[in-house]
């Protein structure tokens, strides 16, 4: 099973990862990290196919995917 982990303290909420995910796995969360950014959260883990598009797009390396 594929597992997505978002590292909240690295995420600045740019939403690049959300824009490239065709399966609508990610969404912007309601909570903010220590820097004041609302970070991305996993919305539909079960939809993830492990394509790595979100992790590759993230400029802050805030997404880790485990297969």
N, C-alpha and C positions, 0 to 999 in steps of 0.2 A: 504494500500500500504506500502511496505517495504522501509525504507530510511536508507542509509548508510552514516555515517559521519566520515570522517577521521580528526583526530586532528593533523595538520601538525607539530606543535612544539614538539609533542611526538614521531613522526615517525622518525626512523633513516634509512629508506629505505632498510631494510634487505630482503624484498621481500618474506618473509615466507608466508604472506597472499596471495600473488599472486600465489604461488606454490600450495596452497591447494584449490584454487577456480576453480572448474571444469567448471564453467559457464562464465569464462573470464570477470568478472565484474570489476576487478581492474587492474591498470597498474602503472608503475613508472612514475611520472610526470616530467616535465621539470623545475619546479621551486624548489628552495632550501629553507629550513627553516632557522632560525637564527643560528643554529648550523652548517649549511653548507651541510646538508643532503638533497638529492632529495627525496621528500616524495611521498607516494602512493596517487593516485587519483582514483576516481570512473570513469570508462570508459563506462560501460553499466549497468546503474541502473536498467533498465527494465528486465535484465536477472537474477537479484538477487531473490532467493527463501527464503532467511532468514535462512539459515542452521547454521549460526554462526561459521562456520569453520574458517573464516578469523579472527574474533574477538578472538576466543579461541586460535589461533595460535600466535597472536601478543604478543611478549614479553614486549612491552611497553604500552599496553592498549591504543593504539592510534586509535582504531576502535570502534565506537558505532553504533549499529543497532537498529532501531525503527520499531516496527510492528504496 
